[in-house]
Amino acid sequence: MTTEIHIAHLRGLLGAKGVLVGKGELASYQTGARGNGGAALFVARPTTTEEASKVVSYCSRNGIHIIPQSGNTGLVSGSTLDLTGTQAVLSLDRLNKRFDLDRDNRSLHVDAGFRLSEINRRLESEGLFFPIDLGSDPCIGGMVSTNTGGSRFLRYGDVRRNTLGLRVVLADTDGTIIDLAGGLRKNNTGVDWKQVFIGTSGVFGVITECVINLERSPRQTATAYLVPTSGAQVMTLLSAVEDTFGNDLSTFEGISGNAFRRTLEHLPAMRNPFESGRIPNYVILLEVSWPSLRLDKEARVEALLEAALEAIWEHPDHPLADAFVGRPEEMWALRHALPEGVRSAGTLISFDLSFRRGVVMRFLGFMREELSRRFPGVEICDFGHVGDGGVHFNLVIPREDRRLADNAFVEALREWIIDTTMRDFGGSFSAEHGIGRKNQAVYDRFTPQKLKAKALALKMQTSPSGLGAVRFN
Ligand SMILES: Cc1cc2nc3c(=O)[nH]c(=O)nc-3n(C[C@H](O)[C@H](O)[C@H](O)COP(=O)(O)OP(=O)(O)OC[C@H]3O[C@@H](n4cnc5c(N)ncnc54)[C@H](O)[C@@H]3O)c2cc1C
């Protein structure tokens, strides 16, 4: 059958705006957050679960491979196509009508195409929010599919911990709809099927509706930059602030001096709070927040934080070298600008790694010594969620460096970082971004054969037709 026949059929199901084919119309769906991309046969844009089911069924019957796409902010080429021009995008961007708040259950049943910012904007007047925070603005379906972590994981967990239910369309010839959207907080009645679709990059089914847990919005928040006395003392510092603040601690983010400096150079309007423009070797962004008023309006939460930090200053192991309590908006603006700041510095080779918490700083210490010996001229600009063992391990190479033209050089560098992470430090090659095309080869290399076979069997049981960018065979 020709593409024209497919498009005419799908337009019959979705209307003219529901199927895009023109070059200009396809552009933003074909290009991912980092400029990577492929070529689309067409983009289908259902507005309901039932329409999504019809599209998936039609594509399954006609052998058209579908790539689910939501906000297209993913960083591992999971939402973009290959170069063959034979794959179609199933975009959830029009699936954004249902928004059913259940106040008693503190949950929200929402269509998968809602943006995170829109969800939180609508919840503001209720004093509630979806507690996953990150520097992009994804859709909830994409967040479930990638199991987004973000900067407040330490307090609220990841998307998995905050997902109470899903509706999913399976990629089979019927476009089977499975309803797991009961929204129960407790339910021990056999296999928890929703887990199959969380964090698995859209390979097992298309998520069309989500029931998510909501939290009470913080009413008072205080933030500080902490400078640890050394990398080795970061975990002592974390332990001290956990002892001090308990569940009120909502962020403990690490920022390398290089990432801090590169961002300030790129965005001069941002303020360096440290004396005489000094850039510390490593900075922690600390946030403490309270959902109920901890202090009366006159009292300053900053004073409370300062007093607590003074007590940590006296800690027998002396983990704290300097601290600066500042305005949350300013400090978060700098944190969210780090990806852009680091990218501006040169060509970026990035890794999204995780380790057991006590191992992260050891890994970073090892890399600071060893990388420059093996790969001179490569700058480490790491930052990330060190409080939960995550690190965005960014390597910056000057754009004019001739070695960048040599695939073997880049491959050797990548391979060494991944091997060291996995084999020597027991880490993960993808902390929170998923597999995608970018990590396919690493998945193939490091996943035990027996587990790969089980994943493939599950894929054949759920969505046997072509769905998603990751291969399990
Ligand atoms: C500046 C910046 C900062 C970021 N910071 C973080 C961070 O701190 N933590 C973090 O975890 N991530 C971060 N990310 C990555 C990204 O924003 C998240 O992975 C996000 O959750 C992806 O959601 P999305 O809606 O954009 O999904 P997309 O990019 O559209 O898709 C991502 C994957 O999910 C699949 N998918 C999408 N929708 C569906 C669906 N409805 N059903 C089934 N599968 C689907 C796609 O096929 C693809 O494999 C960041 C990205 C940027 C650009």
The ligand as a Tripos MOL2 file, in Angstrom:
@<TRIPOS>MOLECULE
LIG
   53    58     1     0     0
SMALL
NO_CHARGES

@<TRIPOS>ATOM
      1 C1         17.5120   20.9160   29.7170 C.3       1 LIG1
      2 C2         17.0640   19.5090   30.0400 C.ar      1 LIG1
      3 C3         17.1220   19.0740   31.3580 C.ar      1 LIG1
      4 C4         16.7220   17.7770   31.6820 C.ar      1 LIG1
      5 N1         16.8170   17.3710   32.9890 N.ar      1 LIG1
      6 C5         16.4270   16.1230   33.3150 C.ar      1 LIG1
      7 C6         16.4870   15.6750   34.6830 C.ar      1 LIG1
      8 O1         16.9240   16.3950   35.5780 O.2       1 LIG1
      9 N2         16.0530   14.4350   34.9510 N.ar      1 LIG1
     10 C7         15.5660   13.5940   33.9790 C.ar      1 LIG1
     11 O2         15.1750   12.4650   34.2950 O.2       1 LIG1
     12 N3         15.5040   13.9850   32.6990 N.ar      1 LIG1
     13 C8         15.9120   15.2150   32.3350 C.ar      1 LIG1
     14 N4         15.8460   15.6250   31.0260 N.ar      1 LIG1
     15 C9         15.3940   14.6640   29.9910 C.3       1 LIG1
     16 C10        13.9080   14.7210   29.5970 C.3       1 LIG1
     17 O3         13.3500   15.9930   29.7990 O.3       1 LIG1
     18 C11        13.0930   13.6380   30.3200 C.3       1 LIG1
     19 O4         13.5750   12.3680   29.9530 O.3       1 LIG1
     20 C12        11.5890   13.7280   30.0350 C.3       1 LIG1
     21 O5         10.8860   13.0140   31.0050 O.3       1 LIG1
     22 C13        11.1660   13.2330   28.6660 C.3       1 LIG1
     23 O6          9.7830   13.4920   28.4900 O.3       1 LIG1
     24 P1          9.1710   13.9440   27.0830 P.3       1 LIG1
     25 O7          7.7260   14.2030   27.2700 O.co2     1 LIG1
     26 O8          9.9400   15.0400   26.4920 O.co2     1 LIG1
     27 O9          9.3560   12.6040   26.2520 O.3       1 LIG1
     28 P2          9.9450   12.3770   24.7840 P.3       1 LIG1
     29 O10        11.2920   13.0090   24.6660 O.co2     1 LIG1
     30 O11         8.9520   12.7640   23.7670 O.co2     1 LIG1
     31 O12        10.1010   10.7880   24.7910 O.3       1 LIG1
     32 C14        11.0250   10.1540   25.6590 C.3       1 LIG1
     33 C15        10.8680    8.6280   25.5250 C.3       1 LIG1
     34 O13         9.5800    8.2350   25.9580 O.3       1 LIG1
     35 C16         8.8450    7.6050   24.8900 C.3       1 LIG1
     36 N5          7.4760    8.1190   25.0090 N.ar      1 LIG1
     37 C17         7.0950    9.4250   24.9620 C.ar      1 LIG1
     38 N6          5.7720    9.5210   25.1840 N.ar      1 LIG1
     39 C18         5.3120    8.2610   25.3620 C.ar      1 LIG1
     40 C19         4.0350    7.7080   25.6230 C.ar      1 LIG1
     41 N7          2.9650    8.4850   25.7800 N.pl3     1 LIG1
     42 N8          3.9180    6.3640   25.7230 N.ar      1 LIG1
     43 C20         5.0000    5.5640   25.5980 C.ar      1 LIG1
     44 N9          6.2370    6.0380   25.3620 N.ar      1 LIG1
     45 C21         6.3900    7.3640   25.2450 C.ar      1 LIG1
     46 C22         9.5560    8.0180   23.6220 C.3       1 LIG1
     47 O14         9.3710    7.0680   22.5880 O.3       1 LIG1
     48 C23        10.9900    8.1100   24.0950 C.3       1 LIG1
     49 O15        11.5580    6.8390   24.1560 O.3       1 LIG1
     50 C24        16.2480   16.9090   30.6700 C.ar      1 LIG1
     51 C25        16.1700   17.3640   29.3470 C.ar      1 LIG1
     52 C26        16.5880   18.6400   29.0220 C.ar      1 LIG1
     53 C27        16.5020   19.0920   27.5800 C.3       1 LIG1
@<TRIPOS>BOND
     1     1     2 1
     2     2     3 ar
     3     2    52 ar
     4     3     4 ar
     5     4     5 ar
     6     4    50 ar
     7     5     6 ar
     8     6     7 ar
     9     6    13 1
    10     7     8 2
    11     7     9 ar
    12     9    10 ar
    13    10    11 2
    14    10    12 ar
    15    12    13 ar
    16    13    14 ar
    17    14    15 1
    18    14    50 ar
    19    15    16 1
    20    16    17 1
    21    16    18 1
    22    18    19 1
    23    18    20 1
    24    20    21 1
    25    20    22 1
    26    22    23 1
    27    23    24 1
    28    24    25 2
    29    24    26 1
    30    24    27 1
    31    27    28 1
    32    28    29 2
    33    28    30 1
    34    28    31 1
    35    31    32 1
    36    32    33 1
    37    33    34 1
    38    33    48 1
    39    34    35 1
    40    35    36 1
    41    35    46 1
    42    36    37 ar
    43    36    45 ar
    44    37    38 ar
    45    38    39 ar
    46    39    40 ar
    47    39    45 ar
    48    40    41 1
    49    40    42 ar
    50    42    43 ar
    51    43    44 ar
    52    44    45 ar
    53    46    47 1
    54    46    48 1
    55    48    49 1
    56    50    51 ar
    57    51    52 ar
    58    52    53 1
@<TRIPOS>SUBSTRUCTURE
     1 LIG1         1 GROUP 0 **** ****
